Amino acid sequence: MLQHTITTLLSLFLFSQTVFAQAPALDIIPKPNKINYLKGGYSIPSKPTLYVVSEFKGVADLLSEHPAIQGYTIKIIKKTDKTPNTGIRLITGLDTDRFDDNTYRIEVGNNGIMVKARNTKLMINAIYTLIQIAYLQNNPQFVPAIEIEDSPRFSYRGMMLDVSRHFMPFSSVKKFVDVMALYKFNYLHLHLTDGAGWRLQILKYPELTHKAAWRTHTNWKDWWNNGRQYVEQGTPNASGGYYTQDQARELVAYAARKGITVIPEIEMPAHSDEVLALFPQLSCTGQPYTQGEFCIGNEETFIFLKNVLDEVIAIFPSPYIHIGGDEASKEHWKTCPKDQALMKKEGLKNEEELQSYAIKKMDQYLQSKGRKLLGWDEILEGGLSEGATVMSWRGEKGGIKAANAGHDVIMTPASHLYFDGYQTDPRTQPEAFGGPVTLDRVYSYDPIPSAITTDKAKHVLGAQANLWAEYMPTYQHVEYMAFPRALALSEVVWSKKTDKNWEDFQARLQKHYTLLQKLDINYYRPSYTIRSEVTFNPEKHSNLVTLHTEQINPEIRYTLDGSDPAANSMLYSQPIDLSITSTIKAAIFLNSTRVGSIQNIELDMHKGIGKNVIYQQQWDGYPAQKELTLTNGKKGGLSYSDGEWQGFTKDIDVTVDFEKKEEIKSIAMNFMQMPGPGVYFPGEFVVSVSDNGKTFRDIGTVKNDVGTDDSKLKFKKFELKLPNSQATRFVRIKATNPMKGYLFTDEIIIY
């Protein structure tokens, strides 16, 4: 009998394991905290009945977005203990349910779907989980039997849409909200005003939308480079647009229904060129088109700003009102009698304190209206009121400083969350800004840096991606830059840090490409470009080359003999170990056809590797591997912030010491150029040699022959080849910096 019982239990255990193993995985993004797969599932009937407690009646209609829940009726559950045992049920979590107030629970069995949450926001999240599951299924009517318990890691999960630089149609912004809700974002930050255009109707100042919303050129870059003029609405060449107050209220309600708060941003005291072109009396000069900063010493400035904010507050119930607060030029303030008089009156030491004075004044005003000021981290300068919240800007330093000082912070570092950055090799992409912010880089981000002390981590409310739109002229381009990177961020801000796994996310993402296609999202397609990672082994004096791609399980073929890879070339299956100077040529193939460009990976086993480098001019801002950078055998990648490119703002002047005489035949260094962020090739590459390290003689110069008009990323090897080999101990290299921007280089290559 005992043996029979053990055998039966063992059989049941093995059967349950088989059921769980065979259950279809649901590739939900962001990843739920807990998900159990059970046997069976539920088929949603046509014209189903939704059983809903009164608390959730207002959100039950969101299920109309479920492709299989159509023609439904809603029945109110008056007493929870009278909840039916079948069908689709949305109920309040009970005290007997073992999950906390920040969690929702979904139970799907053969008889129906039970969704439990203790508040409306969590119920909305649960509903969108069900909707996402439907889009991920071949048959959306069938829901596999599952148990899900889920809760967000952070309370702030945001996206910023810049509608000033390029106006986005009202219907497009609503579509953006739709996708945000599906991936559990809960804040949409609208950048409504900037020099490029004012986008919100203000009844007291109709000029702002009759003229400041319209400019001479459709494309921001063309406008920026051609006079930066505003024109009246109705002018034949007028380009721009704005949202009426009724539209803004409609958007607020539309987003709120989906659990999303819309945060308006009204720029001050800078980025206000469009305002001062129409109201020059609020500037220091009194003349239009002369500055972008309000005159702080003019009380009329604050009357204008308060009047504007009164209308903004009446439209947007958001607890936060964003005022920008960054990048103010102080030049006009320094000579303005009104500003200088105010500084003297208030005992302000400098123009930085004058800017802080303006920020604090607006902070106090917003607090008097029951709102919180939100601004970029420059608002920290001069101190802040307790209620203000900081949004870290280009880097993490401002956010770290604010959090450690006890201020609430939303993290938005450019290195990981500026979605105006390139997604892959910039040479293959439409014009964007800055270095690559790849999908895996977004996914790797943690909103709580180690520099924030443990007791202050609670001040990090979450994170936000910023879609600065200078180079996004259409909404379709916005989608291209936002997705799928936004999906990676959704998991960063929702899922547990311990549950994050890049390979797992990448595998789940494959199903979401189908979902994005169904929703007609113009997302960025994974590139067929091959990226390489080269690790130099100084003991073996060899290079280990790992090939990466954005494709899943790609067929990569490569050659080592200089020929182009073909369908019968060597198949890449593991890192390639090479101890000689080589060139790997690699490409991706699909059904014996090459589908991507050929990647050339040059491996240099040169004489400079491991040698000491003496810096006559040290690096600036981008140390890379410090003194080891230029002779460590490692090449830089596509981004100057990848830790291999060393940056210089002055001329490069370095010397390699061989420690004894060596025969040399060529000297080279790689440089990158990207004029947008101020990265340029050197003017001249000058090489000299010495036997004693004191007296040098020039042996050659290579001059740059590439202009700066093209904004695309470029790489160039500056190489001096000697007609005859020379014996020397010291090699000195100077690279001039005529553009006064950044010079970036990764390796001194000497043969």
N, C-alpha and C positions, 0 to 999 in steps of 0.2 A: 504493500500500500504506500509506504513512504517512498519507495523507489518510483512508483507510478506518479506520485505527487511531484517529486523532483523533476521527473521527465516532462510532466505537463507544464510546470512552471518554466523550465528551460525552453520548451517549445514556444510558449507564449512570449518569453523574453526575446528569443531569436526572431519570432514573427514581428514583434513590435519594432525591433531594430531594422528589420527589412522594410517595414512600412515607412519608418522615418527616413531610411536611406533612399528609398525609391520615390519619396514625395517630391514633387516638382519644386525646385527652389524659386522663390519669389525675389527678384532682383531689385528690391526696394531701395530707393535713394531719397533721403539719407537713411542709413542703416538703422533699423529699430534696435532698441536695447535688448529685447528678448523676442524670439520668434520660434515657436514649436510647430512642427509639421505633423498633422494627424492623418488618419485614414479617411478617405472620402472627400466630400465637399458639398456645396450647396449650389443648385441651379436657380437663378433668379427668375421668377415667373414673369410673364408679360403682364403689364399693368399691376405691379405689386402694391401691397398695402404697407405703409411705413407706420409703425407703432412708436410714438414719440411722447416723452414727458413734456409738459408745457414749457419748461425751461429751454428746451432745444427746438421748439416749433419754428423759431425764426431762422435756424440754420439747416433744418431738414431739407429745405428746397435746394440746397447745394448738391444734393444727390441727383438732381436733374442733369448734372454734368457727367454723371456715370453713363457710359454708352449703353448699358443694358437696363437702366432704371428709368423707364419712360412711361407716361400715362399713369402715374401712381396716384394713390389717395393717401391722405394722412389721417390717422386716428390718434387722438390724445389719450395717453395713459394717465388716468387720474390718481391711481395708487400703484406704487411700484410693485407691491406684492401681487397685483393683478396683471402683471406683464405676461403676454402670451409666451408660450414655449416654442413657437415657430415664427418664421418670417423675419423681417428686418426690423430691429428694435434699437432705438436710441434712448438710453436711460441714464439717470444720474448714478454715479458710483455710490455704493452703500458703505456704511461703516464696517460691515462684515467683509467687504472686498479688501483683500490684502495688497493694496497699492496706494501710493501717497497721492496728495492733492495735485501734484504736478505730472500725473501720469494718465494716459488713456489706455483702455484695454479693448481689444477686438477678439471675439470668439466666433469662429465659423465652424459649424457642424453640418451634419446632413439635413437638419431641420431648419437652418436659418443662420442669420447673422445677428450677433448681439454686440452692441458698441456701448461702452461705459466710459464716462468722464465726469469730473466734478465741477467743470466750468465750461463755458461756451467755447473759449479759445482752444481748449484741448479737444473738444468734440469736433471742431472744424479741422484740426490736424488729423483726427481719426478718419473723418469723411474723405479727406484728400488722400489718405493712405489707401482706402478702398477704391477710390477713383483711379489712382495710379496702378493698383493691382489689375484693374480691368484693362487698362491700356497695355499692360505688359503681357496679358493673356491672348492666345490665339482666339479663344472664345470668351469674350468679356462677360458672358452670361454665367459662366461657371466660376465659382470662387472656391479654391482648395480649402480643405479643413485645416485651420491654423489657430494658434493662440498668439497674440501679439501684445506685449506690454512695452510702452514707449513713452519717453519724456525728453524734453530738450535739455542740452547741456547749458546753453546760454539763453537769457531772456531777450537779447537783441540779436536779430538775424536779418541783416539788411543788404539792400542794393541801392546804389545812388545812380540816378539817371540825369544826365546833363542835357536839359532841353534848351539851354540858352545858346550854346555854341551852334547847335543845329536843332531847329524846332522839330518836335516829334508830334505827328497828328494825334488827336485825342483818342481815336479808336486804337491806335498803336500802343499808347500808354496803358489802356485797359487790357490789351492782349498781353502786355508785359506783366501786369498784375496777375493775370490768369496763370501764367507759368510760374511766377513766384509762389503763388498759393500752393500749387501742386508739389513744390519742393520745400514747403514749410517755412519760407521767409515770412517775417512779420512786420518789416519796416521798409517803406519805399521813400527814399530821400530824393526830393525833386529839386534840382539846382535851377531855380526859376529865373534868376537874374545874374547878369554879368555884362561886361562890355559888349559882348556879341549880340545881346538882345534881351529885352524885358518881356517876360512871358505870362504875366498875370494881370488881368484887368483890375485897375484901382479906380474906383468911381470918383474919388476926390481929385485925381490927377489923370484925366483921360489922355493927356499927351503921351503918357508912358506906353500906351498900346497903339495910339494913332501914329506915332513916329519911332519911339525907342525900340519897338518890336520889329522894325523893318530896316533892312540895310541894302546896300547897293549890289552885293554879290551873294549868290546862294551858298557857295562854298566858303567856309570860314577862312581858310588859308588865303583864298583870293581876296576876300574882304580885308583881311589883316595886312596884306601886302600892297593894297591899292587904296589908301586914303582913309579907311575905316569910317565911312560916312553912313549916316542914317537918313532915311527918306520917308516921306509921308505915305501912309497906307493909300493904295490906289495909284501910286506912281507905277508906270508900266514895268519898270525893272525892280520894283520892291520885292524883297525876298525875306520871309520870316513868318511870323504868326504869334498868336497868344491864345491863352485859355480864358474864356469868360468866367465870371464868378459862378454862374450857374453850372458850367462844365466842371469847374474845380470842386464844387459841392457834390456834383454827381460822381466824380472820381473818388472823392473821400468816402462817400456812402458805398460805392461799388467795391472799393478795397476793404472797407471795414467789414462788410458782409462776408468777405473771405479771410478775415482775421489779420488784415494788413493795415497798419497806420501810415498815413502819408505825412511826411515831414517836409514843410516848405523851407527853402533857403532863400533869404533876401540878403544880398551882399552888402556889407558895410564894414569899416568905413572906406574900403578900397573896392576895386573891380566894379566901379560905378560910372564908367565913362559914358554909358548911354543915358544915365540920369543927368549928368552934368552938362551933356551936350544940349539938353532941353532946358535945364534949370541952372545956368552958369552962375547965378547969384549964390549958389550953395558951394561953389568952389572958391579957392583962394585967389585965383586970377580974375574971376568974374567974366571970363571969356570961354565960349564953347570950344570943345576939342583941344583942351590944353592940359587936362589932368584927369585921373580916374579916382582921386580920393576926395571925400567931402572935407570941407573946412570945419574943423572941430570947434574952432573959436566962434563960429557963427551959430547963434541959438536957433536960427531958422532951420539949420540942418536937422536938429533934433525934433523940431515941430514936424518937418516933413517925414522923418523916419517913424515917428510915433503915429502919425496919421496913417501911413502905409501899414504899419504893423497892426493897428486897430482893425483894419479891413482883413488883413491876413488871419488874424486870430479869430475873427468872426466866421471865417470859412473853414479853417483847419482846426479841429479839436485836439490835434496832437499835443501831448504834454511837452514836446520839444519844438522850439522855433530856432532854426539854424540861421546864424547871422554872418557866416564866413569868418571875418575877422583877421584875414591873412594878407600877406604880400602888399602891404601899404608902403608906397614910396613916401619918404618923409621930406623930400627936397622942398616942396612948396610950403610945407608947414614951417620949415626953418626960417623962411623970409616973410611969412604972412603976419601982418600986424595983429590980426584978431587971434591967431593961434598963439603967438608969443605973449600977448596980453593975458590970455587964459592960463598959460603955463605959469606966468608970474603970479597971477591971482591965486592959483591952486597949489603953488609951491612944487610944480612938476620940474624935475631935473633935466629932462631931455624929451625928444619927440617920441621915443618908445613909451614913456610914461603918459604922454599925451594920447597915444593910441589906446593904452590901457584905460585911461579916463573915459574915453568914448565907449569902450566895451562894457565897462562897469556900469555906466549910466544906462545903457540899453538892457543890461542884465537886471538892474533894479526895476526898470520899467516892466519887463516881461514878468518878473516875480510878482509885481503888483497886480498883474492880470492873471496870476495863477499858472504861469507857464515857466518852463526851464529854458535857459539859454543854452544852445548847442553851438560849438564853434571849433574850427581847426586849432591845433595845439598852440599856435602863436598867441592865443588868448591867455595863455599861462603867464606871459610876461607882464610883470607888474602886480600879479596876484588876482585871485578870483573870489567871488562870493561862494558861499557853501553850496548853493543850488545849481551852479553851472556844471555842465557836462562837457568833457573834452573829446574831440574826435582826432585821434592821432593821424598825422598827415603823411608826409613822404616817408618817414621812417618810424621806428618804434620809440625813439628817445622821448618824444613829447608824451606819449601814452604812459611810458614807464614812470616818468617824472610825476605826471598827474596822479596816477594810481598810488604811488608810494607816498604822495602828499595827501591822500585821502579823497581825491576827486573821482567821480565816476568817469569811466573811459570806454570809448568804442574804438576798436583797433581797425585801422585801414592802411597798413604799410604799403608803399608803392612797390616794394620788392616782391610782394606776393598777391596783392589785392587790387592793383591798378589794372583794370581790364582794358585800358587804352594801350597797353603794351603788347608787343608782338606775341603770338601764340606759338610760333615755330620760327624757323630760319627767316629773318626779315627779308632776305633776298627773294623769297618766293611769295611774299604777302603784300596786300595793299598797304599803303603808307600808314604807319602808326607812330606811337611815341615810346622812346626809351628801349631798354633791353627786353628780351623775351620774358614773359610771365607765362610759363607753360602750365599745362593742366596738372602735371605731377608737382610742380612748384606750389600751386595753389593748395593742392591736397596736403602738402607737407606742413602747412602753416599751423601754428598753435597760437591762439589769441592771448595766452598768458605766458609771456616770456619769463625766462628763469630770473631775470633781473628784478622782477616784481616780487617783493617779499611775500611769504605765504599768507600772512595775516591781511595783506592788502589785495590779494587776488580777487576778493569779492567785489572790488571796484571795477573789474573788467566786465562790462555788461554783455559784451559779445564782439562781433566784427561785421564789417561791411565791405563790399567790393564797390569800386568807383568806376563808372563808365564816363570818363571825361570825353566829350564828343567833338573835339577839334577836328579829328580825322574820321568822324563817323557821319557822313553827310545825309544818310537815310536811316530810317528805322530798321530796314533789312540789314544794314551794316552793323547796327547796334546788336541785333540778334547774333550776328556772326561773331562779334567780339564777346558777347555775354555767355553764350552756350557752346560747349558744355562746361565751361569753367565755373559757371554759377552752381552747377550740380556738385562739383568738388567742394565749393565753399559751403553748400547746404549741409554736407556731412561734417565739415569742420566745426560748424557752429551748433549742430544738433546732436550728433552722435557722441557717445562716450569716447574720450581720448584713447582709452585702452582697446576700443573696438576698431580703431582705424587701421586699415591695411591696404596699401596701394594696389597690390595685385588683385585683392578681392574686389576693391572698388572698380578697377579697370575691367574686370570680368563682368560685373553687374552692369556697368555702363553700356556694354554692347547692346543690351535689350532696350536701353533708353534712346538709342539712335532711331529705332523704329517708332518709339513714342513721339520723339521730336518731329519725325517725318509726318506722323498722323496729325500733329498739331500745326503743321505747316510752318515750322520754325527754321529759319535760315541759319542753322548752326555751322560752326567750323567743323569740317570733315577731318578725321585723323590723317595726318600727313604720311606719305610714302617715303619721306626723307629719312635717311639713316643717320643717327647720331652715334658718335664713338666716344668711348672713355678709355684713355690710355694711362696705364699705371706702370711707372718705371721701377724696376727692381734693381737697386744699386749693387746688390751682392752678385746677382746673376748677370748684371749688365744687359738686361733684356726689357722689352716692352710687352705688357700684357694688354691686348686690345679687346674690349667688350663692345659689341654693337647693339644699339638700342633703336627702337622705332615705336611710333604711336599705334602701330597695327598690333592686333592680337595674333600670336602664333604665325608670324610672317615667314615666308620662304625667302631667305636671304642667300644670295649666291655671290661669291667673291673670287678675285684672282690676286696673285702675287707677282705675275710676270709682266705687268704693264698693260695687258690686254683688257678690253672691256668685258665685264662679266656677261655670260650667256646662260641659257637654260640648263646647259650641261656643266657649268662651272661648279667649283666646290661649294657644298651646302654648309652654311654656318650653323653650328650646333653648340659650340662652346667657345670661350675666349681664345684668341689666337696669340701664341707666345712667340715673339721674334727677337732675335739677338743681333740682327744686322739692320743697316739702313734699308728701309723698304717702303714701298707704296702699295697699300691695300686699295683695291677698287671693288666696291660693293654696291649692290642694288637689290630691290625687292622684285620678286616675280610672282605672277598669278597665272596658273594654267600655261606655264612655259613662256609667258609673255612678260617682258619687263614693264612694270607699271610706275616706277619711280625713277628719279634722276640717279646718275651714278655718283657715288660719294667717293672722293679721293682722300685717303688717310695717309699722310706722310709721317713716317717714323724716322727720326734722326738719332743715330747713335754717334753723336759728334764729340769732338775733343773737349768741348767746354763743359760737358756734364760733370757736375760735382765740384767744379772749380770755384774758388773764392771770387766774389764780386765786390769791388770797392765802389761805393757810391760817392761821387763828387756832388751830386744833387740827389737828395732823397725823394722817394715817392711821396704822394700827397693824396690822402683820402682813401686810396685803394691799395693797401699794402700787399694784398695777395698772400704769398708765403714769405714775405719780407726778404731778407738777404738771400734766401734759397731760391727765390722765384725764377730768376733768369737763367739758372743753370741746373734746374732739377729734372730736365728731360721731359717736362709736361707742357703740352700746348693748351692754350685757352680755347674756350668754346664760343658760343654765339653771344654770350652776355658778358659785359665787362665787370659784372658783379659776381662772376662764378668762382672767384677765389684763385684764378690762375692768371688773370690779366692784371698787371701792375700799372697804376695810374700816376701820371706826372702832369703838373700844371706849369712847370718851368721846362727848360731844355733838359733832355736826358743826357747825363754825363756819367758813364760807368766804365770801369776797367776790370778786365778779367786777368787774374794772375794764374799762369800755368805752373808756377813754382820752379820751372826749369824751361829751357828753350824747347820750343816745339815748332815743327814745320806746319805752316798754315797755307791754305789755298783759297779759302773763301770765308767771308764773314757775313752773317745775315741776321735780321730781326723781323718778326712779323708785327704789323700794326693793324688797327681797325679804324674805320671812319664811319661816323654817323652824325652829320651836322646838326640834326634836331636838338639833341641834348648837349651839343658842344664837344664832340669827339672828332679829332682830325688826324690825318696823316702828318708826319713831320715834313718840314720844308726841305731839309737836307739830312743825309745820313753820312757822317764823316768818320772814317776809321784811321787811327794812328797806332803805331807800335813803339815799343821801348824794350831795351834790355835791362834797364835799371829801375824802371818805374818812375823816373823823374824827368828824363829828357825823351820826348816823343817826336816822331816824325810821321807826317801824314802820308798815307799810302793810297788814298782814294776817297771819292765822294760820289754818292748816289743822290740825285735830285728828284723830288716828287714831280710827277707829271699828271696827277689826278686832281681835278678841280673840286670845288665844294658845293656846286649847284645842285647836284643830285643828293636827295636826302636819304637814299637807300643805304643800308649797311654794306660796307665793303671791307675786304681784307687785302693787304698787299705785303708781299715780302720784299723788303729793301735788302738787296744782296750785292756785295762787292766781290767780284771774282778777280783774282790776281792772275796776270799773265804767267807769272812764275812763282813758285812757292817761296815763302820767306820763313826764316827761323827767328823766333822772338819769344820772350817770356811774357810780356804784357801786351794786351790788346785793349785799346781805349776806343769807346764808341760815343759819339755825340750825335744826338738827334734834335734838331732845332724845332721850336714851337712858335712859328710866326703867327698862328691864329689865336694864340693866348687862351686856348681851350684846354682840353685834356688830350694827352698822348697815352695810349694804352699799348703795352707790349707784353709778350709772354715768355720769350726765350731768346737767348743769344746762341746762334747756331754757327759753330766754327768747324771747318774741315781743313 
